[in-house]
């Protein structure tokens, strides 16, 4: 026997709000259907939701929540981020604790006023960055490892807690051989640092980011060129650390000087090193996990904050590899 559909209705005198809720050509409803594996039909202000009982009830809550926000147009990003928050299996159980933690974290000074941890682990990650000089974040793509690290770095620079941001990444191709790259050292490394640049532009704006580069308040430092340096009063981000060797990551971590913070991010399921090479990030987790003053955040597929399909892709690969 098929479960009965869940029916919900809204006031019929606010067509604009209904239009904002549904999106152009009902694209917001399509996003909800795809994320929650339900079917939604609409006639005017009446919505009928079919699917598994737990999913239809969740979808009804989601639609009602989005309706309350629909005084203005809902962007696809708003819908997807809202879905991520309700789809997190620990969200309901830990929501109160997460909010309490969130209140204790001072608001980050960036161009994005809506920036906050979307899952309990993201909230924990931001808190660990504030409270520790070295923080590791390990997990799949799309969990906010790099973006939240850059947001914390921008916040520290804006508060004058540090004098500069230093972006570091190993120059390892993702399964391809790119050959010779023209230009100076910054231009050679630029393609590898593009995700960090994208985050900076989003959080500071293009013009302000460019000015900070001009005055060397933001610096690109290839990992291979870090040896011998001591970095004081800096916020240093080592991205894609799964592609470092044990010697490289040890060298990087021993560059940290007075008044500096370092965040190391990586995904141990996407190692592009030669088969005989051991990942420095994997070894660092084993060696440093119990060292006082160093924090580790281990993200899971449920923390993915990209398109809902990304979470499904990550889960599918995890099941296949097991």
Helices and strands as residue ranges (DSSP letters): E 6-9, H 15-22, G 24-26, H 27-36, E 39-43, E 46-50, H 53-69, H 76-87, H 91-104, H 120-131, E 134-138, H 145-158, E 164-169, H 185-204, H 206-214, E 218-220, G 223-225, E 234-239, G 241-243, H 246-253, E 261-266, H 280-288, E 294-298, G 301-303, H 308-321
